[in-house]
Amino acid sequence: MRTRLVIASFCVTLSLFTPAFADCEEDVVALNKALKSSTVTGEAKAKLEAVKKQAVEMAKAEKDKECHALVKDALKSVGIDL
């Protein structure tokens, strides 16, 4: 429970300081933090790992808007708000 609150607080803080345009690198950082969380199940971690691979490729292609949407949806599907 405490970990979820910390992650949620981090995500809220991140969203307050994120510029109007999404930054894929910061989204990958949020994914990494979620993957380190002990409250995320094995199945959810596998899903987030797959999304992380896609996000890294999108970052290389400078597709920040699409990357942000992908990461946001993935985190939301496992119960974490970005």
LUMDO-547138 format. One record per atom (N, C-alpha, C, O): residue number from 1; x, y, z; residue in one letter. Coordinates in nm, 2 decimals, m for minus. Each point is the difference from the previous one (the first is absolute). Layout:
<sites>
<site k="NUM" x="X" y="Y" z="Z" r="a"/>
...
</sites>
This chain:
<sites>
<site k="1" x="0.08" y="m0.12" z="0.00" r="m"/>
<site k="1" x="m0.08" y="0.12" z="0.00" r="m"/>
<site k="1" x="0.09" y="0.12" z="0.00" r="m"/>
<site k="1" x="m0.03" y="0.10" z="m0.08" r="m"/>
<site k="2" x="0.13" y="m0.09" z="0.17" r="r"/>
<site k="2" x="0.09" y="0.11" z="0.01" r="r"/>
<site k="2" x="0.07" y="0.02" z="m0.14" r="r"/>
<site k="2" x="0.02" y="0.12" z="m0.04" r="r"/>
<site k="3" x="0.02" y="m0.22" z="m0.02" r="t"/>
<site k="3" x="0.07" y="0.01" z="m0.13" r="t"/>
<site k="3" x="m0.09" y="0.06" z="m0.10" r="t"/>
<site k="3" x="0.05" y="0.08" z="m0.08" r="t"/>
<site k="4" x="m0.17" y="m0.12" z="0.07" r="r"/>
<site k="4" x="m0.10" y="0.05" z="m0.09" r="r"/>
<site k="4" x="m0.01" y="0.15" z="0.02" r="r"/>
<site k="4" x="m0.01" y="0.08" z="m0.10" r="r"/>
<site k="5" x="0.00" y="m0.04" z="0.22" r="l"/>
<site k="5" x="m0.01" y="0.15" z="0.03" r="l"/>
<site k="5" x="0.12" y="0.07" z="m0.04" r="l"/>
<site k="5" x="m0.01" y="0.11" z="m0.06" r="l"/>
<site k="6" x="0.13" y="m0.17" z="0.08" r="v"/>
<site k="6" x="0.12" y="0.07" z="m0.05" r="v"/>
<site k="6" x="0.00" y="0.01" z="m0.15" r="v"/>
<site k="6" x="0.04" y="0.11" z="m0.05" r="v"/>
<site k="7" x="m0.07" y="m0.22" z="m0.02" r="i"/>
<site k="7" x="0.00" y="0.01" z="m0.14" r="i"/>
<site k="7" x="m0.11" y="0.10" z="m0.05" r="i"/>
<site k="7" x="0.03" y="0.07" z="m0.10" r="i"/>
<site k="8" x="m0.14" y="m0.07" z="0.16" r="a"/>
<site k="8" x="m0.11" y="0.09" z="m0.04" r="a"/>
<site k="8" x="0.05" y="0.14" z="0.02" r="a"/>
<site k="8" x="m0.03" y="0.09" z="m0.08" r="a"/>
<site k="9" x="0.09" y="m0.06" z="0.19" r="s"/>
<site k="9" x="0.05" y="0.13" z="0.03" r="s"/>
<site k="9" x="0.11" y="0.04" z="m0.10" r="s"/>
<site k="9" x="0.00" y="0.12" z="m0.05" r="s"/>
<site k="10" x="0.08" y="m0.21" z="0.02" r="f"/>
<site k="10" x="0.11" y="0.03" z="m0.10" r="f"/>
<site k="10" x="m0.07" y="0.03" z="m0.14" r="f"/>
<site k="10" x="0.04" y="0.10" z="m0.06" r="f"/>
<site k="11" x="m0.14" y="m0.17" z="0.02" r="c"/>
<site k="11" x="m0.06" y="0.02" z="m0.13" r="c"/>
<site k="11" x="m0.08" y="0.13" z="0.00" r="c"/>
<site k="11" x="0.01" y="0.07" z="m0.10" r="c"/>
<site k="12" x="m0.07" y="m0.03" z="0.21" r="v"/>
<site k="12" x="m0.07" y="0.13" z="0.01" r="v"/>
<site k="12" x="0.10" y="0.11" z="m0.01" r="v"/>
<site k="12" x="m0.02" y="0.10" z="m0.07" r="v"/>
<site k="13" x="0.13" y="m0.11" z="0.14" r="t"/>
<site k="13" x="0.11" y="0.10" z="0.00" r="t"/>
<site k="13" x="0.06" y="0.01" z="m0.14" r="t"/>
<site k="13" x="0.02" y="0.11" z="m0.05" r="t"/>
<site k="14" x="0.00" y="m0.23" z="m0.01" r="l"/>
<site k="14" x="0.05" y="0.00" z="m0.14" r="l"/>
<site k="14" x="m0.09" y="0.07" z="m0.10" r="l"/>
<site k="14" x="0.04" y="0.08" z="m0.08" r="l"/>
<site k="15" x="m0.17" y="m0.10" z="0.10" r="s"/>
<site k="15" x="m0.09" y="0.06" z="m0.09" r="s"/>
<site k="15" x="m0.01" y="0.15" z="0.02" r="s"/>
<site k="15" x="m0.03" y="0.07" z="m0.10" r="s"/>
<site k="16" x="0.05" y="m0.02" z="0.22" r="l"/>
<site k="16" x="0.00" y="0.14" z="0.02" r="l"/>
<site k="16" x="0.11" y="0.07" z="m0.06" r="l"/>
<site k="16" x="m0.01" y="0.12" z="m0.04" r="l"/>
<site k="17" x="0.13" y="m0.18" z="0.03" r="f"/>
<site k="17" x="0.12" y="0.06" z="m0.05" r="f"/>
<site k="17" x="0.03" y="m0.04" z="m0.15" r="f"/>
<site k="17" x="0.10" y="0.05" z="m0.05" r="f"/>
<site k="18" x="m0.18" y="m0.13" z="0.00" r="t"/>
<site k="18" x="0.02" y="m0.04" z="m0.14" r="t"/>
<site k="18" x="m0.05" y="0.11" z="m0.09" r="t"/>
<site k="18" x="m0.11" y="0.05" z="0.02" r="t"/>
<site k="19" x="0.19" y="m0.02" z="m0.12" r="p"/>
<site k="19" x="m0.04" y="0.11" z="m0.09" r="p"/>
<site k="19" x="m0.13" y="m0.05" z="m0.08" r="p"/>
<site k="19" x="m0.04" y="m0.11" z="0.00" r="p"/>
<site k="20" x="m0.02" y="0.20" z="m0.08" r="a"/>
<site k="20" x="m0.12" y="m0.02" z="m0.07" r="a"/>
<site k="20" x="0.02" y="m0.12" z="m0.10" r="a"/>
<site k="20" x="m0.09" y="m0.08" z="m0.02" r="a"/>
<site k="21" x="0.21" y="0.07" z="m0.03" r="f"/>
<site k="21" x="0.03" y="m0.11" z="m0.09" r="f"/>
<site k="21" x="0.06" y="m0.12" z="0.08" r="f"/>
<site k="21" x="0.08" y="0.02" z="0.09" r="f"/>
<site k="22" x="m0.13" y="m0.14" z="m0.12" r="a"/>
<site k="22" x="0.04" y="m0.11" z="0.07" r="a"/>
<site k="22" x="0.15" y="m0.03" z="m0.03" r="a"/>
<site k="22" x="0.05" y="0.02" z="m0.11" r="a"/>
<site k="23" x="0.02" y="m0.07" z="0.21" r="d"/>
<site k="23" x="0.14" y="m0.04" z="m0.01" r="d"/>
<site k="23" x="0.01" y="m0.15" z="0.02" r="d"/>
<site k="23" x="m0.02" y="m0.05" z="0.11" r="d"/>
<site k="24" x="0.06" y="m0.02" z="m0.21" r="c"/>
<site k="24" x="0.00" y="m0.14" z="0.00" r="c"/>
<site k="24" x="0.11" y="m0.05" z="0.10" r="c"/>
<site k="24" x="m0.02" y="m0.10" z="0.07" r="c"/>
<site k="25" x="0.13" y="0.17" z="m0.05" r="e"/>
<site k="25" x="0.10" y="m0.05" z="0.09" r="e"/>
<site k="25" x="m0.05" y="0.00" z="0.14" r="e"/>
<site k="25" x="0.03" y="m0.09" z="0.08" r="e"/>
<site k="26" x="m0.10" y="0.20" z="m0.04" r="e"/>
<site k="26" x="m0.06" y="0.00" z="0.13" r="e"/>
<site k="26" x="m0.11" y="m0.11" z="0.02" r="e"/>
<site k="26" x="m0.01" y="m0.05" z="0.11" r="e"/>
<site k="27" x="m0.06" y="0.02" z="m0.21" r="d"/>
<site k="27" x="m0.09" y="m0.11" z="0.01" r="d"/>
<site k="27" x="0.07" y="m0.13" z="0.02" r="d"/>
<site k="27" x="m0.05" y="m0.09" z="0.08" r="d"/>
<site k="28" x="0.16" y="0.07" z="m0.14" r="v"/>
<site k="28" x="0.08" y="m0.12" z="0.02" r="v"/>
<site k="28" x="0.05" y="m0.01" z="0.14" r="v"/>
<site k="28" x="0.01" y="m0.11" z="0.06" r="v"/>
<site k="29" x="0.03" y="0.23" z="0.00" r="v"/>
<site k="29" x="0.04" y="0.00" z="0.14" r="v"/>
<site k="29" x="m0.12" y="m0.04" z="0.09" r="v"/>
<site k="29" x="0.02" y="m0.07" z="0.10" r="v"/>
<site k="30" x="m0.14" y="0.12" z="m0.13" r="a"/>
<site k="30" x="m0.12" y="m0.04" z="0.08" r="a"/>
<site k="30" x="m0.02" y="m0.15" z="m0.01" r="a"/>
<site k="30" x="m0.04" y="m0.06" z="0.09" r="a"/>
<site k="31" x="0.06" y="0.00" z="m0.21" r="l"/>
<site k="31" x="m0.02" y="m0.14" z="m0.02" r="l"/>
<site k="31" x="0.10" y="m0.08" z="0.08" r="l"/>
<site k="31" x="m0.03" y="m0.10" z="0.07" r="l"/>
<site k="32" x="0.16" y="0.15" z="m0.06" r="n"/>
<site k="32" x="0.10" y="m0.07" z="0.08" r="n"/>
<site k="32" x="m0.04" y="0.01" z="0.15" r="n"/>
<site k="32" x="0.02" y="m0.10" z="0.07" r="n"/>
<site k="33" x="m0.07" y="0.21" z="m0.03" r="k"/>
<site k="33" x="m0.04" y="0.01" z="0.14" r="k"/>
<site k="33" x="m0.11" y="m0.10" z="0.03" r="k"/>
<site k="33" x="0.00" y="m0.07" z="0.11" r="k"/>
<site k="34" x="m0.10" y="0.06" z="m0.20" r="a"/>
<site k="34" x="m0.11" y="m0.09" z="0.02" r="a"/>
<site k="34" x="0.05" y="m0.15" z="0.00" r="a"/>
<site k="34" x="m0.05" y="m0.08" z="0.07" r="a"/>
<site k="35" x="0.15" y="0.05" z="m0.16" r="l"/>
<site k="35" x="0.05" y="m0.13" z="0.00" r="l"/>
<site k="35" x="0.07" y="m0.04" z="0.12" r="l"/>
<site k="35" x="0.01" y="m0.12" z="0.04" r="l"/>
<site k="36" x="0.05" y="0.21" z="0.03" r="k"/>
<site k="36" x="0.07" y="m0.02" z="0.13" r="k"/>
<site k="36" x="m0.09" y="m0.02" z="0.12" r="k"/>
<site k="36" x="0.04" y="m0.04" z="0.11" r="k"/>
<site k="37" x="m0.17" y="0.08" z="m0.13" r="s"/>
<site k="37" x="m0.10" y="m0.01" z="0.11" r="s"/>
<site k="37" x="m0.03" y="m0.14" z="0.04" r="s"/>
<site k="37" x="m0.01" y="m0.09" z="m0.09" r="s"/>
<site k="38" x="0.00" y="0.07" z="0.21" r="s"/>
<site k="38" x="m0.03" y="m0.14" z="0.05" r="s"/>
<site k="38" x="m0.15" y="m0.03" z="m0.01" r="s"/>
<site k="38" x="m0.04" y="m0.11" z="0.02" r="s"/>
<site k="39" x="m0.04" y="0.21" z="m0.04" r="t"/>
<site k="39" x="m0.14" y="m0.02" z="m0.01" r="t"/>
<site k="39" x="m0.05" y="m0.04" z="m0.14" r="t"/>
<site k="39" x="m0.12" y="m0.05" z="m0.01" r="t"/>
<site k="40" x="0.20" y="0.06" z="m0.09" r="v"/>
<site k="40" x="m0.04" y="m0.04" z="m0.14" r="v"/>
<site k="40" x="0.02" y="m0.15" z="m0.01" r="v"/>
<site k="40" x="0.11" y="m0.05" z="0.03" r="v"/>
<site k="41" x="m0.21" y="m0.02" z="m0.08" r="t"/>
<site k="41" x="0.01" y="m0.14" z="m0.02" r="t"/>
<site k="41" x="0.09" y="m0.04" z="m0.11" r="t"/>
<site k="41" x="0.05" y="0.08" z="m0.08" r="t"/>
<site k="42" x="m0.01" y="m0.21" z="0.08" r="g"/>
<site k="42" x="0.09" y="m0.05" z="m0.11" r="g"/>
<site k="42" x="m0.06" y="0.02" z="m0.14" r="g"/>
<site k="42" x="0.07" y="0.04" z="m0.09" r="g"/>
<site k="43" x="m0.20" y="m0.06" z="0.08" r="e"/>
<site k="43" x="m0.07" y="0.01" z="m0.13" r="e"/>
<site k="43" x="0.01" y="0.15" z="m0.04" r="e"/>
<site k="43" x="0.02" y="0.03" z="m0.12" r="e"/>
<site k="44" x="m0.05" y="0.06" z="0.21" r="a"/>
<site k="44" x="0.01" y="0.14" z="m0.03" r="a"/>
<site k="44" x="0.14" y="0.05" z="m0.04" r="a"/>
<site k="44" x="0.02" y="0.08" z="m0.09" r="a"/>
<site k="45" x="0.08" y="m0.14" z="0.16" r="k"/>
<site k="45" x="0.14" y="0.03" z="m0.03" r="k"/>
<site k="45" x="0.04" y="m0.04" z="m0.14" r="k"/>
<site k="45" x="0.07" y="0.07" z="m0.07" r="k"/>
<site k="46" x="m0.12" y="m0.19" z="0.03" r="a"/>
<site k="46" x="0.03" y="m0.05" z="m0.13" r="a"/>
<site k="46" x="m0.06" y="0.10" z="m0.11" r="a"/>
<site k="46" x="0.06" y="0.03" z="m0.10" r="a"/>
<site k="47" x="m0.19" y="0.01" z="0.13" r="k"/>
<site k="47" x="m0.06" y="0.10" z="m0.09" r="k"/>
<site k="47" x="0.08" y="0.13" z="m0.01" r="k"/>
<site k="47" x="0.02" y="0.05" z="m0.11" r="k"/>
<site k="48" x="0.02" y="0.00" z="0.23" r="l"/>
<site k="48" x="0.07" y="0.12" z="0.00" r="l"/>
<site k="48" x="0.14" y="m0.01" z="m0.07" r="l"/>
<site k="48" x="0.04" y="0.10" z="m0.06" r="l"/>
<site k="49" x="0.02" y="m0.21" z="0.08" r="e"/>
<site k="49" x="0.13" y="m0.03" z="m0.07" r="e"/>
<site k="49" x="m0.02" y="0.01" z="m0.15" r="e"/>
<site k="49" x="0.09" y="0.06" z="m0.07" r="e"/>
<site k="50" x="m0.20" y="m0.12" z="0.02" r="a"/>
<site k="50" x="m0.02" y="0.01" z="m0.15" r="a"/>
<site k="50" x="m0.03" y="0.14" z="m0.04" r="a"/>
<site k="50" x="0.05" y="0.04" z="m0.11" r="a"/>
<site k="51" x="m0.12" y="0.03" z="0.19" r="v"/>
<site k="51" x="m0.03" y="0.14" z="m0.03" r="v"/>
<site k="51" x="0.13" y="0.09" z="0.00" r="v"/>
<site k="51" x="0.02" y="0.09" z="m0.08" r="v"/>
<site k="52" x="0.06" y="m0.13" z="0.18" r="k"/>
<site k="52" x="0.13" y="0.08" z="0.01" r="k"/>
<site k="52" x="0.08" y="m0.02" z="m0.13" r="k"/>
<site k="52" x="0.06" y="0.10" z="m0.05" r="k"/>
<site k="53" x="m0.05" y="m0.22" z="0.00" r="k"/>
<site k="53" x="0.07" y="m0.02" z="m0.13" r="k"/>
<site k="53" x="m0.05" y="0.08" z="m0.11" r="k"/>
<site k="53" x="0.07" y="0.07" z="m0.08" r="k"/>
<site k="54" x="m0.21" y="m0.06" z="0.07" r="q"/>
<site k="54" x="m0.06" y="0.08" z="m0.10" r="q"/>
<site k="54" x="0.03" y="0.15" z="0.02" r="q"/>
<site k="54" x="0.02" y="0.07" z="m0.09" r="q"/>
<site k="55" x="m0.03" y="m0.03" z="0.22" r="a"/>
<site k="55" x="0.03" y="0.14" z="0.03" r="a"/>
<site k="55" x="0.14" y="0.05" z="m0.03" r="a"/>
<site k="55" x="0.02" y="0.11" z="m0.05" r="a"/>
<site k="56" x="0.07" y="m0.20" z="0.07" r="v"/>
<site k="56" x="0.14" y="0.03" z="m0.03" r="v"/>
<site k="56" x="0.02" y="0.02" z="m0.15" r="v"/>
<site k="56" x="0.06" y="0.09" z="m0.05" r="v"/>
<site k="57" x="m0.13" y="m0.18" z="m0.03" r="e"/>
<site k="57" x="0.01" y="0.02" z="m0.15" r="e"/>
<site k="57" x="m0.07" y="0.13" z="m0.04" r="e"/>
<site k="57" x="0.05" y="0.06" z="m0.09" r="e"/>
<site k="58" x="m0.16" y="m0.03" z="0.15" r="m"/>
<site k="58" x="m0.07" y="0.13" z="m0.03" r="m"/>
<site k="58" x="0.09" y="0.12" z="0.04" r="m"/>
<site k="58" x="0.00" y="0.10" z="m0.07" r="m"/>
<site k="59" x="0.07" y="m0.11" z="0.18" r="a"/>
<site k="59" x="0.09" y="0.11" z="0.04" r="a"/>
<site k="59" x="0.11" y="0.02" z="m0.11" r="a"/>
<site k="59" x="0.03" y="0.11" z="m0.03" r="a"/>
<site k="60" x="0.02" y="m0.22" z="m0.02" r="k"/>
<site k="60" x="0.10" y="0.01" z="m0.10" r="k"/>
<site k="60" x="m0.05" y="0.06" z="m0.13" r="k"/>
<site k="60" x="0.07" y="0.08" z="m0.07" r="k"/>
<site k="61" x="m0.20" y="m0.10" z="0.04" r="a"/>
<site k="61" x="m0.06" y="0.05" z="m0.12" r="a"/>
<site k="61" x="m0.06" y="0.14" z="0.03" r="a"/>
<site k="61" x="m0.06" y="0.06" z="m0.09" r="a"/>
<site k="62" x="0.07" y="m0.01" z="0.21" r="e"/>
<site k="62" x="m0.05" y="0.13" z="0.05" r="e"/>
<site k="62" x="m0.15" y="0.01" z="m0.02" r="e"/>
<site k="62" x="m0.05" y="0.10" z="m0.05" r="e"/>
<site k="63" x="m0.02" y="m0.20" z="0.09" r="k"/>
<site k="63" x="m0.14" y="m0.01" z="m0.01" r="k"/>
<site k="63" x="m0.06" y="0.02" z="0.15" r="k"/>
<site k="63" x="m0.06" y="m0.09" z="0.05" r="k"/>
<site k="64" x="0.09" y="0.21" z="0.00" r="d"/>
<site k="64" x="m0.03" y="0.02" z="0.14" r="d"/>
<site k="64" x="m0.15" y="m0.01" z="0.03" r="d"/>
<site k="64" x="m0.04" y="m0.06" z="0.11" r="d"/>
<site k="65" x="m0.04" y="0.12" z="m0.19" r="k"/>
<site k="65" x="m0.15" y="0.00" z="0.03" r="k"/>
<site k="65" x="m0.05" y="m0.15" z="0.00" r="k"/>
<site k="65" x="m0.08" y="m0.03" z="0.09" r="k"/>
<site k="66" x="0.12" y="m0.05" z="m0.19" r="e"/>
<site k="66" x="m0.05" y="m0.14" z="0.00" r="e"/>
<site k="66" x="0.06" y="m0.08" z="0.11" r="e"/>
<site k="66" x="m0.07" y="m0.08" z="0.06" r="e"/>
<site k="67" x="0.19" y="0.11" z="m0.02" r="c"/>
<site k="67" x="0.07" y="m0.07" z="0.11" r="c"/>
<site k="67" x="m0.08" y="0.03" z="0.13" r="c"/>
<site k="67" x="m0.02" y="m0.09" z="0.08" r="c"/>
<site k="68" x="m0.01" y="0.22" z="m0.06" r="h"/>
<site k="68" x="m0.06" y="0.04" z="0.12" r="h"/>
<site k="68" x="m0.14" y="m0.07" z="0.01" r="h"/>
<site k="68" x="m0.04" y="m0.05" z="0.11" r="h"/>
<site k="69" x="m0.03" y="0.04" z="m0.22" r="a"/>
<site k="69" x="m0.14" y="m0.06" z="0.01" r="a"/>
<site k="69" x="0.02" y="m0.15" z="0.03" r="a"/>
<site k="69" x="m0.08" y="m0.06" z="0.07" r="a"/>
<site k="70" x="0.18" y="m0.01" z="m0.13" r="l"/>
<site k="70" x="0.02" y="m0.14" z="0.02" r="l"/>
<site k="70" x="0.03" y="m0.03" z="0.15" r="l"/>
<site k="70" x="m0.05" y="m0.08" z="0.06" r="l"/>
<site k="71" x="0.15" y="0.16" z="m0.01" r="v"/>
<site k="71" x="0.04" y="m0.02" z="0.14" r="v"/>
<site k="71" x="m0.12" y="0.03" z="0.10" r="v"/>
<site k="71" x="m0.02" y="m0.07" z="0.09" r="v"/>
<site k="72" x="m0.04" y="0.18" z="m0.12" r="k"/>
<site k="72" x="m0.12" y="0.04" z="0.09" r="k"/>
<site k="72" x="m0.10" y="m0.11" z="0.00" r="k"/>
<site k="72" x="m0.05" y="m0.03" z="0.11" r="k"/>
<site k="73" x="0.01" y="m0.02" z="m0.22" r="d"/>
<site k="73" x="m0.10" y="m0.11" z="m0.01" r="d"/>
<site k="73" x="0.05" y="m0.13" z="0.07" r="d"/>
<site k="73" x="m0.08" y="m0.06" z="0.07" r="d"/>
<site k="74" x="0.21" y="0.03" z="m0.09" r="a"/>
<site k="74" x="0.05" y="m0.12" z="0.07" r="a"/>
<site k="74" x="0.00" y="0.01" z="0.15" r="a"/>
<site k="74" x="m0.03" y="m0.09" z="0.07" r="a"/>
<site k="75" x="0.08" y="0.21" z="m0.02" r="l"/>
<site k="75" x="0.00" y="0.02" z="0.14" r="l"/>
<site k="75" x="m0.14" y="0.00" z="0.06" r="l"/>
<site k="75" x="m0.02" y="m0.06" z="0.11" r="l"/>
<site k="76" x="m0.07" y="0.12" z="m0.18" r="k"/>
<site k="76" x="m0.14" y="0.00" z="0.04" r="k"/>
<site k="76" x="m0.06" y="m0.14" z="0.01" r="k"/>
<site k="76" x="m0.07" y="m0.03" z="0.09" r="k"/>
<site k="77" x="0.11" y="m0.05" z="m0.18" r="s"/>
<site k="77" x="m0.06" y="m0.14" z="m0.01" r="s"/>
<site k="77" x="0.05" y="m0.08" z="0.12" r="s"/>
<site k="77" x="m0.06" y="m0.10" z="0.04" r="s"/>
<site k="78" x="0.17" y="0.14" z="0.02" r="v"/>
<site k="78" x="0.05" y="m0.08" z="0.12" r="v"/>
<site k="78" x="m0.03" y="0.08" z="0.13" r="v"/>
<site k="78" x="0.05" y="m0.04" z="0.10" r="v"/>
<site k="79" x="m0.13" y="0.15" z="m0.11" r="g"/>
<site k="79" x="m0.04" y="0.07" z="0.12" r="g"/>
<site k="79" x="0.09" y="0.11" z="0.04" r="g"/>
<site k="79" x="m0.01" y="0.04" z="0.12" r="g"/>
<site k="80" x="0.09" y="0.01" z="m0.21" r="i"/>
<site k="80" x="0.09" y="0.12" z="0.04" r="i"/>
<site k="80" x="m0.04" y="0.11" z="m0.10" r="i"/>
<site k="80" x="0.00" y="m0.02" z="m0.12" r="i"/>
<site k="81" x="m0.02" y="0.14" z="0.18" r="d"/>
<site k="81" x="m0.03" y="0.12" z="m0.08" r="d"/>
<site k="81" x="0.13" y="0.07" z="m0.03" r="d"/>
<site k="81" x="0.09" y="0.02" z="0.08" r="d"/>
<site k="82" x="m0.08" y="0.03" z="m0.21" r="l"/>
<site k="82" x="0.12" y="0.07" z="m0.04" r="l"/>
<site k="82" x="m0.03" y="0.15" z="0.01" r="l"/>
<site k="82" x="0.08" y="0.08" z="m0.03" r="l"/>
</sites>
